[in-house]
Amino acid sequence: MVWTLKSGVPILFRNPEFKGETQMSQVSKPSHLLTRLDQVTIVPASTAPFIVNDHFRVDTRPDIAVPISSMDENFERSFLGKVEELMAETKLRPRRASRIGKYDQILKALGGENLAKITLREMHHYLKLADRRESYLFCLESGGVNSSLRLADAGWGDDGWDLRSPYWLDGCGPNELLVARD
């Protein structure tokens, strides 16, 4: 039987030769940062503008498509107020981080900014269908004059998604899920 600790590095295993004793073993870091998962989410094409403030607001009513229980100040400042124009159909796929990765390593592992960057429309659609037991990282373009790519995370709270984009978030940890274009 194999257990992986939250950090992902130490592995506990039961060796049948030792009659149930537990041993510690250090596992070497995998050479790859992200592992593609089988799940693919198709985001349909749209010609209607996507007004971010209409879809990303704190609201946990049961009939809302994406319940949101909180948004941090940086998420609001970076993404609210945007309007996204038409969009072709896209496919999103989660990747699981095998180790700690910095922002530039994530972009490289995904094949560059064009594949890493997703729209808020795509994030919203993904969260409609997402497994609420997981938390997710998204690489989004912030609005405004000095727009740039920023990481944002979404984790399920008691009754909705908690959305954050703290300035210190500059990478991923072991076992985190990063959602990007396929």
Buried (B, 14 or more C-beta within 10 A) or exposed (E): EEEBEEEBBEBEBBEEEEEEEEEEEEEEEEEEBBEEEEEEBEBEEBEEEBBBEEBBEBBBEEEEEBBBBEBBEBBBBBBBEBEBEEBEEBEBBBBBBBBBBEBEBBBEBBEEEEBBBBBBBBBBBBBEEBEEEBBBBBBBBBBEEEEEEBBBBBEBBEEBBBBBBBEEBEBBEBBBBBBBBB
